[in-house]
Amino acid sequence: MPGHTPHRTPLKRVSQGSLFALSRSGNNPDAPHGLGFIEPVMAELVDEVEALQANVEGLRNLSNSLKTFNESFASWLYVMDMNALTVDWPQAPTDASFQLAKRRTEENARLAEEAALKAASAVPPPPDSEADKTTFTENPEFETTYTTNATTRNASTSIAKTASTGIPKKKAKPKLTAREKKERSLLLEKIVMSLPLEFRGSDPGLRRNMESVIEFMMDSDGRGIKLIEFIKPPDLNQARVNKCLIALVNRKIVQKENSTGTVLYHWTGLS
């Protein structure tokens, strides 16, 4: 009986990429002998390790900078918190301050309205003029109604009417050149921008009323103007005029005078 042949593992083929095979290959007679082939690989490894070390140093520096910033910012927040807890502002406005200012504004408006009503009631009504009377005439053939001297006014009637009402006759508004219009527009804008917010555009109608009052004051030639002269219904009523004049007086753009018993407003301009 033939003997049993033991099992043997076949020899593995040497890898073509093996460094040992590369060093022993006959196709590369100039290949380095022994460990000489490791030298270029180690040089490349050293270069990569140096680059890695430089990157790690950069990360360490960034971490130190962030740590310093965090400490400084935390200290600033702590100081602000302590300042808010320890510092008191006794002159800061409170709710009572706003309520007091509102009451004062309402009181000023009420006083101005009462003064305006007194001034209006003190003006006597104009007398009836004979020139305004209408005559009715009956004719058997034609019934006609005609007006006698309704369209004619003499100088004495106009003077008497002006003296009885106390309101001077309005002069024709002078025509402005383009340059004067531009200068007046800039001045109006400057004055309106110095007034409270409600006059600066939040309410376009109120701003338009304010500009009308300012222009009327600028064309007054320095004379005192009564409240009734500003009223131009329906847009510019008495309440709107009062509101505009109160804002101008508070800003010291217009001066209020009642020394003669009649409230007059004088234009002083923006200082």
TORDO-837988 format. One line per field, with one value per residue (C-alpha): residue number from 1; residue in three letters; z, x, y. Coordinates in steps of 0.02 Angstrom, whole numbers. Layout:
% residues N
pos <- c(NUM,...)
code <- c(ala,...)
pz <- c(Z,...)
px <- c(X,...)
py <- c(Y,...)
% end
This chain:
% residues 271
pos <- c(1,2,3,4,5,6,7,8,9,10,11,12,13,14,15,16,17,18,19,20,21,22,23,24,25,26,27,28,29,30,31,32,33,34,35,36,37,38,39,40,41,42,43,44,45,46,47,48,49,50,51,52,53,54,55,56,57,58,59,60,61,62,63,64,65,66,67,68,69,70,71,72,73,74,75,76,77,78,79,80,81,82,83,84,85,86,87,88,89,90,91,92,93,94,95,96,97,98,99,100,101,102,103,104,105,106,107,108,109,110,111,112,113,114,115,116,117,118,119,120,121,122,123,124,125,126,127,128,129,130,131,132,133,134,135,136,137,138,139,140,141,142,143,144,145,146,147,148,149,150,151,152,153,154,155,156,157,158,159,160,161,162,163,164,165,166,167,168,169,170,171,172,173,174,175,176,177,178,179,180,181,182,183,184,185,186,187,188,189,190,191,192,193,194,195,196,197,198,199,200,201,202,203,204,205,206,207,208,209,210,211,212,213,214,215,216,217,218,219,220,221,222,223,224,225,226,227,228,229,230,231,232,233,234,235,236,237,238,239,240,241,242,243,244,245,246,247,248,249,250,251,252,253,254,255,256,257,258,259,260,261,262,263,264,265,266,267,268,269,270,271)
code <- c(met,pro,gly,his,thr,pro,his,arg,thr,pro,leu,lys,arg,val,ser,gln,gly,ser,leu,phe,ala,leu,ser,arg,ser,gly,asn,asn,pro,asp,ala,pro,his,gly,leu,gly,phe,ile,glu,pro,val,met,ala,glu,leu,val,asp,glu,val,glu,ala,leu,gln,ala,asn,val,glu,gly,leu,arg,asn,leu,ser,asn,ser,leu,lys,thr,phe,asn,glu,ser,phe,ala,ser,trp,leu,tyr,val,met,asp,met,asn,ala,leu,thr,val,asp,trp,pro,gln,ala,pro,thr,asp,ala,ser,phe,gln,leu,ala,lys,arg,arg,thr,glu,glu,asn,ala,arg,leu,ala,glu,glu,ala,ala,leu,lys,ala,ala,ser,ala,val,pro,pro,pro,pro,asp,ser,glu,ala,asp,lys,thr,thr,phe,thr,glu,asn,pro,glu,phe,glu,thr,thr,tyr,thr,thr,asn,ala,thr,thr,arg,asn,ala,ser,thr,ser,ile,ala,lys,thr,ala,ser,thr,gly,ile,pro,lys,lys,lys,ala,lys,pro,lys,leu,thr,ala,arg,glu,lys,lys,glu,arg,ser,leu,leu,leu,glu,lys,ile,val,met,ser,leu,pro,leu,glu,phe,arg,gly,ser,asp,pro,gly,leu,arg,arg,asn,met,glu,ser,val,ile,glu,phe,met,met,asp,ser,asp,gly,arg,gly,ile,lys,leu,ile,glu,phe,ile,lys,pro,pro,asp,leu,asn,gln,ala,arg,val,asn,lys,cys,leu,ile,ala,leu,val,asn,arg,lys,ile,val,gln,lys,glu,asn,ser,thr,gly,thr,val,leu,tyr,his,trp,thr,gly,leu,ser)
pz <- c(0,-55,80,106,36,164,114,73,55,-117,-125,-144,-288,-237,-257,-398,-288,-150,-103,-78,-254,-320,-236,-302,-474,-615,-715,-598,-578,-509,-367,-193,-92,78,163,45,-38,123,118,-10,73,244,174,106,272,365,252,284,471,472,379,505,649,573,555,734,794,697,779,950,917,859,1016,1125,1033,1056,1239,1264,1172,1273,1437,1384,1316,1471,1581,1479,1495,1682,1700,1601,1710,1870,1800,1763,1940,2033,1933,1953,1834,1938,1796,1672,1620,1699,1659,1772,1670,1507,1588,1656,1485,1406,1534,1505,1317,1338,1459,1339,1196,1303,1356,1176,1119,1256,1211,1028,1070,1177,1037,912,1025,1056,870,833,684,527,503,366,213,110,-46,-12,1,-135,-204,-273,-402,-473,-652,-728,-886,-821,-646,-619,-470,-481,-364,-334,-319,-270,-366,-329,-174,-134,-31,122,137,130,262,377,359,399,552,616,601,657,520,391,210,143,21,-140,-113,-196,-335,-293,-414,-439,-324,-188,-201,-179,-29,51,22,106,253,271,271,404,517,499,536,702,757,841,740,703,601,503,392,501,463,287,316,477,394,253,381,471,309,271,444,428,255,317,462,346,234,381,372,560,616,749,681,767,776,671,524,508,494,318,329,295,289,410,552,723,809,679,690,881,870,744,841,1006,924,849,1014,1111,984,1002,816,849,996,1081,1149,1246,1330,1241,1290,1118,1081,940,862,799,683,755,647,685,797)
px <- c(0,78,115,-1,69,51,-42,71,26,76,204,129,183,288,194,257,248,355,505,605,562,603,772,809,735,850,757,822,1008,1034,907,975,1038,969,877,939,768,692,789,680,521,579,626,449,378,481,414,233,261,333,179,66,160,141,-48,-62,31,-89,-238,-159,-134,-315,-375,-273,-344,-522,-490,-424,-574,-698,-622,-623,-801,-864,-782,-865,-1037,-1011,-963,-1117,-1228,-1154,-1169,-1354,-1383,-1287,-1306,-1468,-1533,-1642,-1669,-1734,-1916,-2048,-2230,-2279,-2169,-2258,-2429,-2380,-2319,-2481,-2586,-2484,-2509,-2697,-2703,-2607,-2723,-2876,-2809,-2766,-2940,-3022,-2915,-2961,-3147,-3132,-3042,-3174,-3318,-3239,-3248,-3415,-3516,-3502,-3645,-3772,-3727,-3856,-3763,-3798,-3985,-4092,-4244,-4392,-4503,-4664,-4710,-4877,-4794,-4629,-4584,-4400,-4285,-4133,-3993,-3951,-3767,-3728,-3567,-3500,-3399,-3326,-3171,-3266,-3365,-3205,-3119,-3270,-3280,-3095,-3109,-3263,-3193,-3017,-2942,-2837,-2870,-2756,-2627,-2594,-2463,-2301,-2239,-2077,-1938,-1875,-1727,-1838,-1957,-1811,-1743,-1915,-1939,-1772,-1817,-1987,-1906,-1780,-1916,-2030,-1887,-1858,-2038,-2108,-2125,-2311,-2276,-2131,-2230,-2321,-2479,-2466,-2620,-2550,-2384,-2475,-2570,-2408,-2327,-2478,-2469,-2281,-2298,-2437,-2327,-2178,-2286,-2352,-2211,-2180,-2354,-2452,-2579,-2739,-2791,-2947,-2840,-2761,-2925,-2966,-3103,-3131,-2949,-2869,-2995,-2972,-2913,-2777,-2721,-2710,-2606,-2485,-2466,-2435,-2294,-2217,-2229,-2149,-2007,-1991,-2013,-2169,-2193,-2362,-2417,-2574,-2521,-2656,-2795,-2794,-2687,-2565,-2433,-2268,-2147,-1969,-1897,-1787,-1642)
py <- c(0,162,288,435,600,737,896,1041,1224,1287,1424,1598,1704,1852,2016,2123,2275,2202,2305,2146,2087,2260,2256,2080,2098,2073,2203,2339,2305,2482,2458,2498,2350,2309,2456,2589,2604,2672,2835,2933,2870,2929,3100,3122,3064,3195,3334,3281,3271,3448,3512,3423,3502,3676,3650,3590,3745,3855,3769,3794,3980,3997,3910,4030,4181,4120,4087,4265,4339,4236,4294,4477,4471,4381,4514,4653,4571,4551,4735,4790,4681,4752,4930,4903,4838,4973,5137,5236,5370,5488,5612,5483,5515,5405,5371,5515,5633,5587,5607,5778,5835,5775,5870,6028,6015,5994,6141,6253,6204,6241,6411,6456,6406,6509,6659,6639,6630,6786,6877,6822,6874,7045,7087,7177,7117,7224,7350,7322,7421,7509,7456,7271,7288,7212,7301,7205,7290,7225,7261,7216,7152,7082,7026,7062,7069,7178,7223,7403,7444,7262,7252,7425,7464,7632,7663,7725,7561,7456,7563,7555,7366,7347,7458,7367,7190,7232,7121,7213,7183,7048,7107,7017,6884,6940,6830,6741,6703,6525,6558,6634,6486,6367,6463,6469,6282,6244,6358,6275,6103,6158,6229,6078,5957,6048,6017,5859,5698,5715,5874,5794,5676,5550,5651,5729,5837,5909,5946,6036,6141,6182,6241,6351,6431,6461,6539,6652,6709,6738,6850,6952,7082,7070,7125,7032,6909,6855,6674,6703,6760,6588,6492,6434,6303,6163,6104,6228,6236,6315,6155,6127,6309,6297,6139,6215,6378,6287,6187,6345,6440,6297,6292,6484,6509,6614,6732,6745,6914,6960,7122,7222,7102,7023,6872,6910,6800,6873,6786,6772,6634,6484,6532)
% end
